[in-house]
Amino acid sequence: MTIERRPALHGLPGAALGIVLAALLPACGLLSPGVDSATRDTVATNAQPGMAMSTARANLESSGFACTTRKGSYFDENGEEFKVDGTFVSCLKTPSKTFNFACTQREQVILVPNGTRLGRIVVDTAPACTNTLPMTQGMRNDHR
C-alpha cells in the first residue's frame, strides 16, 4: 500500500484567499459613493407618485433597470424595514463602473403601490461584490 503524503501547508493558499476576501469585501460598503444625481433624475423623470404602476415599471425598465414583482418587505435608504401587504416592484441596475477590484455599484428602486397607482418610491444604492477574485477563476484546488 502506498500512502501519498501531501505537503503540510496544502490548505494555506485557500485559507489565505479566504482571509483576504474577508478583509477586503466589507470595505466595499465603505467605498459606496451613494446614489448619484443622474440616477435620481432618471427615477424622478420615469416614476412619479400617482402614475400607473405598470407605466412606472415600464419606464424604469426602458431606462436599464431589471424589475421584478415581489412580496413581503423591503428596506428604505435608511435601512428601515417596511412590510407590504400584497406586492411591490423592485428594480435593480448594476452600472459598469467598478470602484474596486471586486465591487460595482448596484442601484435599487422600490415602487410601492397605492391601489393600482404608484404610492411610494425608494431609491437606494449598495455595493454588489463578487465572492471570488478574478484571478482565482478557473484555478483548481487539488494541488497535484
C-alpha positions as CSV (number, residue, x, y, z in Angstrom):
1,M,0.0,0.0,0.0
2,T,1.4,3.4,-1.0
3,I,0.4,6.4,1.1
4,E,0.6,9.7,-0.6
5,R,1.9,12.5,1.6
6,R,0.7,16.0,0.9
7,P,2.6,19.0,2.0
8,A,1.5,20.2,5.4
9,L,0.7,23.6,4.0
10,H,-1.5,22.4,1.1
11,G,-4.6,24.3,2.5
12,L,-2.8,27.6,3.1
13,P,-3.5,29.2,-0.4
14,G,-7.2,28.6,0.1
15,A,-7.1,29.9,3.7
16,A,-5.1,32.9,2.7
17,L,-7.5,33.7,-0.1
18,G,-10.4,33.5,2.4
19,I,-8.7,35.8,4.8
20,V,-8.0,38.4,2.0
21,L,-11.6,38.2,0.9
22,A,-12.9,38.5,4.4
23,A,-10.8,41.6,5.0
24,L,-11.5,43.4,1.7
25,L,-15.1,42.7,0.8
26,P,-16.5,44.6,3.9
27,A,-14.6,47.6,2.6
28,C,-17.0,47.6,-0.4
29,G,-19.6,49.3,1.8
30,L,-17.1,51.9,3.0
31,L,-16.4,52.9,-0.6
32,S,-20.0,53.1,-1.7
33,P,-20.5,56.7,-3.1
34,G,-24.3,56.7,-2.7
35,V,-27.0,57.4,-5.3
36,D,-25.7,59.8,-7.9
37,S,-27.8,62.7,-9.2
38,A,-28.2,61.2,-12.7
39,T,-29.9,58.1,-11.2
40,R,-32.2,60.3,-9.0
41,D,-33.0,62.4,-12.1
42,T,-33.8,59.2,-14.1
43,V,-36.1,57.9,-11.4
44,A,-37.8,61.3,-11.0
45,T,-38.4,61.5,-14.7
46,N,-39.7,58.0,-15.1
47,A,-41.7,57.3,-11.9
48,Q,-43.9,59.9,-10.2
49,P,-46.3,59.2,-7.4
50,G,-49.8,58.8,-8.7
51,M,-48.9,57.4,-12.1
52,A,-49.9,53.9,-13.0
53,M,-47.6,51.2,-11.5
54,S,-47.3,49.5,-14.9
55,T,-46.2,52.7,-16.6
56,A,-43.6,53.5,-13.9
57,R,-42.2,49.9,-14.2
58,A,-42.1,50.0,-18.0
59,N,-40.4,53.4,-17.9
60,L,-37.7,52.2,-15.5
61,E,-37.1,49.0,-17.5
62,S,-36.6,51.1,-20.6
63,S,-34.0,53.1,-18.6
64,G,-31.9,50.0,-18.0
65,F,-33.4,48.7,-14.7
66,A,-34.4,45.0,-14.3
67,C,-37.7,44.9,-12.4
68,T,-39.5,42.1,-10.6
69,T,-42.7,41.9,-8.6
70,R,-42.1,40.9,-5.0
71,K,-44.0,40.2,-1.8
72,G,-43.0,40.7,1.8
73,S,-40.8,43.6,2.9
74,Y,-38.2,46.0,1.6
75,F,-35.6,48.2,3.2
76,D,-35.5,52.0,2.6
77,E,-32.4,54.1,2.1
78,N,-32.0,54.4,5.9
79,G,-32.1,50.6,6.4
80,E,-35.6,50.7,7.9
81,E,-37.7,47.6,7.0
82,F,-41.2,48.1,5.6
83,K,-43.7,45.3,5.2
84,V,-46.0,45.5,2.3
85,D,-49.5,43.9,2.1
86,G,-49.7,42.5,-1.4
87,T,-46.9,43.1,-3.9
88,F,-44.4,45.8,-4.7
89,V,-41.9,46.2,-7.6
90,S,-38.1,46.0,-7.1
91,C,-35.9,47.4,-9.9
92,L,-32.2,46.8,-9.9
93,K,-29.4,48.2,-12.1
94,T,-25.7,47.4,-11.9
95,P,-23.7,50.1,-13.7
96,S,-20.5,49.1,-15.4
97,K,-18.4,51.3,-13.2
98,T,-16.2,49.4,-10.7
99,F,-15.0,51.1,-7.6
100,N,-12.6,48.4,-6.5
101,F,-11.4,45.1,-7.9
102,A,-14.4,43.1,-6.7
103,C,-17.3,45.6,-6.4
104,T,-19.6,47.6,-8.6
105,Q,-22.4,49.9,-7.5
106,R,-25.9,48.4,-7.5
107,E,-28.8,50.8,-7.7
108,Q,-32.3,49.8,-6.5
109,V,-35.6,51.4,-6.9
110,I,-38.6,50.2,-4.9
111,L,-42.1,51.1,-6.3
112,V,-44.8,50.7,-3.6
113,P,-48.4,50.8,-4.9
114,N,-51.4,52.6,-3.6
115,G,-54.0,50.5,-5.3
116,T,-53.0,50.4,-9.0
117,R,-51.1,53.7,-8.7
118,L,-47.6,54.4,-7.5
119,G,-47.7,55.4,-3.9
120,R,-44.1,55.5,-2.7
121,I,-40.7,55.4,-4.4
122,V,-37.5,54.4,-2.6
123,V,-34.1,54.9,-4.3
124,D,-31.1,53.2,-2.8
125,T,-27.6,52.1,-3.7
126,A,-25.3,49.4,-2.3
127,P,-22.2,47.6,-3.4
128,A,-22.6,44.4,-5.4
129,C,-19.4,42.4,-4.6
130,T,-18.3,39.1,-6.1
131,N,-17.3,36.3,-3.9
132,T,-14.3,35.4,-5.9
133,L,-11.3,37.3,-7.2
134,P,-11.0,37.4,-11.0
135,M,-7.5,35.9,-10.8
136,T,-8.9,32.8,-9.0
137,Q,-11.4,31.9,-11.6
138,G,-10.6,28.6,-13.2
139,M,-8.0,27.6,-10.6
140,R,-8.1,24.1,-9.2
141,N,-7.7,23.4,-5.5
142,D,-6.3,19.8,-5.8
143,H,-2.6,20.8,-5.6
144,R,-1.3,17.8,-7.5
